[in-house]
């Protein structure tokens, strides 16, 4: 009798096993597990060597910089008459109008690109001179047209001696780590070094890690996260640039993906398969609840915050704050620290106004602008690399001037 019972049980277990294998196979296939991740090519340290033009080689490094919503809003115009000159333009087609209606974050992202170029220039043997807004300021009433016609920076290269810099290797590390941070506080030396990355009198960097400021800034971050999660148009903007699987990531190569929450390996492909088959997992209330939960978890494991504050909110100050932020990222990596921006409380749409005003009244009471609010700390969890476009997609055609 026992043998009669065992045989059906073995058949049931075998059937369940085969069913699980089938489901797993479907999820992996839908995810695109066997596709080559073209969206990671730019992270290869030899990627820039594909180009003979030094301007493209430097732009390939700039491409790895942080940008709001990972939109990579950059265009470069190569000077046709001088092989050592090129121009950086803000890409007006890559704005995020719901969360960044005045394109402040987009302009900060211009600065992050410029600093990576400057650091790469030292390593590759070029002195990099930056001239911000050489064609004059934007017409804010015709902002998109101004972005398309007026450069953010003129970049002039001069041959020099290659210099070893500890910051260069940090270019190839992920700029953002959303994992839980260890409770370990920063040393005074680390705080001093991070606060010293700004060499501009109009831009200050503050590191705050006392319990009172941790609680205040954490509360602002959570309030802002809850507001963002409850604002349908803002969440829709993020949903629209979410890449669910390898096919989409290779096709678009910017925006968000499941790696953003630190998901890697087999679990990444399982989750990608599920989100592809069931898109509602990443929409509506499910996405909003997950977003708030992630912010609460991040705030709860933050040992220190960094603030980048400018004395005004001019376009030049925005760009310079991005330069400072990239310096902070590279210096932090050199010290074994990681960062994550918490940008929600600094966004300038109507539902966020109260939080925006409150955090500025508290931390920029003299009329300055908080350009960045950033988590800082150590973690034992490495962050995955995020999508990057091919550098040739950044090249602006001269007839588009």
C-alpha positions as CSV (number, residue, x, y, z in Angstrom):
1,X,0.0,0.0,0.0
2,X,2.9,2.4,0.8
3,X,4.4,1.9,-2.6
4,X,1.1,2.8,-4.3
5,X,1.0,6.1,-2.3
6,X,4.6,7.0,-3.0
7,X,4.4,6.7,-6.7
8,X,1.6,9.3,-7.2
9,X,3.4,11.6,-4.8
10,X,6.6,11.4,-6.9
11,X,4.5,12.1,-10.0
12,X,3.0,15.1,-8.3
13,X,6.3,16.5,-7.1
14,X,7.8,15.9,-10.6
15,X,4.9,17.7,-12.2
16,X,5.3,20.6,-9.8
17,X,9.0,20.8,-10.5
18,X,8.5,20.8,-14.2
19,X,5.8,23.4,-13.9
20,X,8.1,25.7,-11.9
21,X,10.9,25.1,-14.5
22,X,8.4,26.0,-17.2
23,X,7.3,29.2,-15.5
24,X,10.9,30.2,-14.7
25,X,11.8,29.6,-18.4
26,X,9.0,31.8,-19.6
27,X,10.0,34.6,-17.2
28,X,13.7,34.4,-18.2
29,X,12.8,34.4,-21.9
30,X,10.4,37.4,-21.5
31,X,13.1,39.2,-19.6
32,X,15.6,38.7,-22.4
33,X,18.2,36.8,-20.3
34,X,20.3,35.8,-23.4
35,X,20.4,39.3,-24.9
36,X,23.7,41.2,-24.8
37,X,23.4,44.3,-22.5
38,X,24.3,46.9,-25.0
39,X,23.2,49.5,-22.5
40,X,26.3,48.7,-20.4
41,X,28.9,49.1,-23.1
42,X,29.8,52.7,-22.1
43,X,30.9,51.5,-18.7
44,X,33.8,49.5,-20.2
45,X,37.0,51.2,-19.5
46,X,38.1,50.7,-23.1
47,X,34.9,52.1,-24.6
48,X,36.3,55.6,-25.2
49,X,39.3,54.1,-27.0
50,X,37.0,53.3,-29.9
51,X,37.2,57.0,-30.9
52,X,40.2,58.9,-32.3
53,X,38.7,62.3,-31.6
54,X,39.7,63.4,-28.1
55,X,36.5,65.3,-27.7
56,X,34.5,62.1,-28.2
57,X,36.8,60.2,-25.9
58,X,36.1,62.7,-23.1
59,X,32.4,62.9,-23.9
60,X,32.3,59.1,-23.5
61,X,33.5,59.6,-19.9
62,X,31.0,62.4,-19.3
63,X,28.2,60.1,-20.4
64,X,28.8,58.1,-17.1
65,X,27.9,61.1,-14.9
66,X,24.7,61.3,-12.8
67,X,21.6,62.9,-14.3
68,X,18.1,63.5,-13.1
69,X,15.9,60.5,-13.7
70,X,18.9,59.1,-15.7
71,X,17.7,61.1,-18.7
72,X,21.2,61.8,-19.9
73,X,20.1,65.2,-21.2
74,X,23.3,66.1,-23.1
75,X,24.2,67.1,-26.6
76,X,27.7,67.8,-27.8
77,X,28.6,69.9,-30.9
78,X,32.1,69.3,-32.3
79,X,33.6,72.5,-33.6
80,X,34.2,72.0,-37.3
81,X,37.1,74.5,-37.4
82,X,39.0,73.6,-34.3
83,X,39.5,69.9,-33.4
84,X,40.2,70.8,-29.8
85,X,36.9,72.7,-29.1
86,X,33.4,71.4,-28.5
87,X,30.2,72.6,-27.0
88,X,27.8,71.1,-24.4
89,X,24.1,71.8,-25.0
90,X,21.2,70.8,-22.7
91,X,18.9,68.4,-24.6
92,X,15.5,70.0,-24.5
93,X,13.8,66.8,-25.6
94,X,14.9,65.1,-22.3
95,X,13.1,67.3,-19.8
96,X,11.0,66.0,-16.9
97,X,8.3,68.7,-16.9
98,X,6.2,67.2,-14.1
99,X,8.9,67.0,-11.4
100,X,11.3,69.6,-13.0
101,X,9.1,72.2,-14.6
102,X,11.8,74.9,-14.6
103,X,14.6,72.5,-15.8
104,X,16.7,73.1,-12.7
105,X,17.6,69.5,-12.2
106,X,18.4,69.3,-15.9
107,X,20.9,72.1,-15.6
108,X,22.5,70.5,-12.6
109,X,23.0,67.5,-14.8
110,X,25.0,69.6,-17.2
111,X,27.5,70.2,-14.5
112,X,27.9,66.6,-13.6
113,X,28.8,65.9,-17.2
114,X,31.4,68.7,-17.3
115,X,33.2,67.5,-14.2
116,X,33.6,64.0,-15.4
117,X,35.1,65.4,-18.6
118,X,37.5,67.5,-16.6
119,X,38.7,64.5,-14.5
120,X,39.0,62.3,-17.6
121,X,41.0,65.1,-19.2
122,X,43.7,64.9,-16.5
123,X,44.1,61.1,-17.0
124,X,44.1,61.3,-20.8
125,X,46.6,64.2,-21.0
126,X,44.4,67.2,-21.8
127,X,43.9,70.5,-19.9
128,X,40.2,71.2,-20.0
129,X,39.0,74.9,-20.0
130,X,35.3,75.6,-19.4
131,X,33.5,78.7,-20.5
132,X,29.9,78.7,-19.2
133,X,27.1,80.1,-21.4
134,X,29.4,81.6,-24.0
135,X,26.5,82.5,-26.2
136,X,24.7,84.3,-23.4
137,X,21.9,83.4,-21.0
138,X,18.7,81.5,-21.9
139,X,15.5,83.4,-22.8
140,X,13.4,81.8,-20.1
141,X,10.2,82.6,-22.0
142,X,11.6,80.4,-24.9
143,X,13.5,77.9,-22.8
144,X,13.4,75.0,-25.2
145,X,14.5,77.1,-28.1
146,X,17.3,78.6,-26.1
147,X,18.5,75.2,-25.0
148,X,18.7,74.1,-28.6
149,X,20.5,77.2,-29.8
150,X,22.7,78.4,-26.9
151,X,25.4,76.1,-25.4
152,X,25.8,75.5,-21.7
153,X,29.6,75.4,-22.1
154,X,32.4,75.8,-24.5
155,X,35.0,73.2,-23.8
156,X,38.6,73.9,-25.0
157,X,41.3,71.3,-24.8
158,X,45.0,71.8,-24.7
159,X,47.6,69.0,-24.9
160,X,49.3,68.5,-21.6
161,X,50.9,65.8,-19.6
162,X,48.8,62.9,-18.5
163,X,48.3,63.0,-14.7
164,X,47.4,60.1,-12.4
165,X,44.3,61.0,-10.4
166,X,42.6,58.8,-7.8
167,X,39.3,60.2,-9.0
168,X,39.5,58.7,-12.5
169,X,38.8,55.1,-11.5
170,X,35.8,56.3,-9.5
171,X,34.2,57.5,-12.8
172,X,33.5,53.8,-13.6
173,X,31.5,53.2,-10.4
174,X,27.8,53.7,-10.1
175,X,27.0,57.2,-9.0
176,X,24.0,56.2,-6.9
177,X,23.5,53.4,-4.3
178,X,20.0,53.0,-2.9
179,X,20.9,50.1,-0.5
180,X,20.7,50.2,3.3
181,X,23.7,52.1,4.7
182,X,25.6,51.1,7.7
183,X,25.1,53.1,10.9
184,X,28.7,54.1,11.0
185,X,29.2,57.9,11.1
186,X,31.6,59.8,8.9
187,X,34.9,60.8,10.5
188,X,35.7,64.5,10.8
189,X,38.3,64.1,8.1
190,X,35.7,62.6,5.7
191,X,33.3,65.4,6.5
192,X,36.0,68.1,5.9
193,X,37.0,66.5,2.6
194,X,33.5,66.3,1.3
195,X,32.7,69.9,2.4
196,X,35.9,71.1,0.6
197,X,34.8,69.9,-2.8
198,X,33.2,73.2,-3.5
199,X,35.8,75.8,-4.5
200,X,33.2,78.5,-5.3
201,X,32.3,81.0,-2.7
202,X,28.7,81.0,-4.0
203,X,28.3,77.3,-3.3
204,X,28.4,75.6,0.1
205,X,28.5,71.9,1.0
206,X,27.2,70.9,4.5
207,X,27.5,67.4,6.0
208,X,24.9,66.8,8.7
209,X,24.9,63.7,10.9
210,X,23.6,64.7,14.3
211,X,20.4,63.1,15.4
212,X,18.3,66.3,15.2
213,X,19.2,67.0,11.6
214,X,18.9,63.4,10.6
215,X,15.3,63.4,11.9
216,X,14.4,66.7,10.3
217,X,15.8,65.9,6.9
218,X,14.4,62.4,7.0
219,X,11.0,63.7,7.8
220,X,11.2,66.1,4.8
221,X,12.3,63.3,2.6
222,X,9.4,61.0,3.7
223,X,6.8,63.8,3.4
224,X,8.0,64.6,-0.1
225,X,8.0,61.0,-1.1
226,X,4.4,60.6,0.1
227,X,3.4,63.7,-1.9
228,X,5.1,62.4,-5.0
229,X,3.6,58.9,-4.7
230,X,0.2,60.5,-4.4
231,X,0.6,62.7,-7.5
232,X,-0.6,60.7,-10.4
233,X,1.0,62.9,-13.2
234,X,4.4,62.7,-11.5
235,X,4.3,58.9,-11.0
236,X,3.1,58.5,-14.6
237,X,6.2,60.4,-15.8
238,X,8.4,57.9,-14.0
239,X,6.4,55.0,-15.3
240,X,6.8,56.2,-18.9
241,X,10.6,55.9,-18.7
242,X,10.7,52.6,-16.9
243,X,12.4,49.9,-19.0
244,X,10.8,46.5,-18.1
245,X,13.2,44.1,-19.8
246,X,16.5,43.7,-21.7
247,X,14.9,44.6,-25.1
248,X,13.6,47.9,-23.8
249,X,16.8,48.7,-22.0
250,X,18.8,48.1,-25.2
251,X,16.4,50.1,-27.3
252,X,16.1,53.2,-25.0
253,X,19.2,53.0,-22.7
254,X,18.1,55.7,-20.3
255,X,15.5,56.1,-17.6
256,X,14.7,53.5,-14.8
257,X,14.9,49.8,-14.5
258,X,14.7,47.2,-11.8
259,X,18.4,47.5,-11.1
260,X,17.6,50.9,-9.6
261,X,16.5,49.1,-6.4
262,X,19.6,47.0,-6.4
263,X,18.0,43.9,-7.9
264,X,20.6,41.8,-9.8
265,X,21.3,38.3,-11.1
266,X,18.6,35.7,-11.6
267,X,16.1,37.7,-9.5
268,X,16.5,40.7,-11.8
269,X,15.3,38.6,-14.7
270,X,12.5,37.0,-12.8
271,X,11.3,40.4,-11.8
272,X,11.7,41.8,-15.3
273,X,9.7,38.9,-16.7
274,X,6.9,39.5,-14.1
275,X,6.7,43.2,-14.8
276,X,6.7,42.6,-18.5
277,X,3.9,40.1,-18.3
278,X,2.0,42.0,-15.6
279,X,2.7,45.8,-16.1
280,X,0.3,46.7,-13.3
281,X,3.0,45.6,-10.9
282,X,4.8,48.8,-11.7
283,X,1.8,51.1,-11.9
284,X,-0.8,52.8,-9.7
285,X,-1.1,52.0,-6.0
286,X,1.3,49.2,-6.1
287,X,4.1,51.4,-7.5
288,X,3.2,54.3,-5.1
289,X,3.3,52.0,-2.1
290,X,6.6,50.5,-3.1
291,X,8.0,54.0,-3.7
292,X,7.1,55.2,-0.2
293,X,8.3,52.0,1.4
294,X,11.7,52.4,-0.3
295,X,12.1,56.0,0.8
296,X,11.2,55.1,4.4
297,X,13.8,52.3,4.3
298,X,16.4,54.6,2.8
299,X,15.8,57.3,5.4
300,X,15.9,54.7,8.1
301,X,19.4,53.6,7.2
302,X,21.0,57.0,6.6
303,X,23.9,58.0,8.9
304,X,24.5,61.4,7.2
305,X,23.1,63.8,4.7
306,X,24.9,66.3,2.4
307,X,23.4,69.6,1.2
308,X,24.6,71.6,-1.7
309,X,23.4,75.1,-1.4
310,X,23.9,78.0,-3.9
311,X,23.6,81.7,-3.0
312,X,21.2,82.2,-5.9
313,X,19.3,80.0,-8.4
314,X,20.8,81.2,-11.6
315,X,21.5,78.8,-14.5
316,X,25.2,79.2,-13.9
317,X,24.8,78.3,-10.2
318,X,22.8,75.3,-11.1
319,X,25.5,74.1,-13.5
320,X,28.2,74.8,-11.0
321,X,26.4,72.8,-8.3
322,X,26.4,69.8,-10.7
323,X,30.1,70.2,-11.0
324,X,30.4,70.2,-7.2
325,X,28.1,67.1,-7.0
326,X,30.2,65.1,-9.3
327,X,33.3,66.0,-7.3
328,X,31.5,64.9,-4.2
329,X,30.6,61.5,-5.9
330,X,34.2,60.9,-7.0
331,X,35.7,61.9,-3.6
332,X,33.2,59.8,-1.7
333,X,34.0,56.8,-3.8
334,X,37.7,57.3,-3.2
335,X,37.0,57.2,0.6
336,X,34.8,54.1,0.3
337,X,31.5,56.0,0.7
338,X,28.4,55.9,-1.4
339,X,25.7,58.4,-2.2
340,X,22.0,58.7,-3.1
341,X,20.2,61.9,-4.0
342,X,16.8,62.4,-2.4
343,X,15.5,65.0,-4.8
344,X,11.7,64.9,-4.1
345,X,11.7,67.7,-1.4
346,X,13.5,70.0,-3.8
347,X,11.1,69.7,-6.7
348,X,9.1,72.7,-7.7
349,X,5.6,71.7,-8.7
350,X,2.5,72.9,-6.8
351,X,1.8,70.0,-4.6
352,X,5.4,70.0,-3.3
353,X,5.5,73.7,-2.6
354,X,4.9,73.5,1.2
355,X,7.7,71.0,1.7
356,X,10.0,72.8,-0.6
357,X,9.4,76.1,1.2
358,X,9.8,74.5,4.7
359,X,13.2,72.8,3.9
360,X,14.5,76.0,2.4
361,X,13.3,78.1,5.4
362,X,15.2,75.7,7.6
363,X,18.4,75.1,5.7
364,X,18.7,78.0,3.3
365,X,17.1,80.9,5.3
366,X,19.1,83.6,3.6
367,X,17.5,83.2,0.2
368,X,19.8,80.5,-1.1
369,X,18.7,77.4,-3.1
370,X,19.2,73.8,-2.0
371,X,20.3,72.2,-5.2
372,X,21.0,68.7,-3.8
373,X,20.0,66.7,-0.8
374,X,22.0,63.5,-0.6
375,X,22.3,60.4,1.6
376,X,25.9,59.6,2.5
377,X,27.4,56.5,4.1
378,X,28.9,53.1,3.7
379,X,27.2,49.9,2.6
380,X,28.1,46.3,2.1
381,X,25.9,46.0,-1.0
382,X,27.3,47.0,-4.4
383,X,25.0,49.0,-6.7
384,X,24.4,47.7,-10.2
385,X,25.4,49.8,-13.2
386,X,22.6,51.8,-14.8
387,X,21.8,52.2,-18.5
388,X,23.9,54.5,-20.7
389,X,23.4,55.5,-24.3
390,X,26.0,55.3,-27.1
391,X,28.1,58.5,-27.1
392,X,27.4,59.1,-30.8
393,X,23.7,59.6,-29.8
394,X,24.9,62.8,-28.0
395,X,26.5,64.3,-31.1
396,X,24.6,67.4,-32.2
397,X,24.6,68.0,-36.0
398,X,25.9,71.5,-37.0
399,X,22.8,72.2,-39.1
400,X,20.7,71.9,-35.8
401,X,22.4,75.1,-34.4
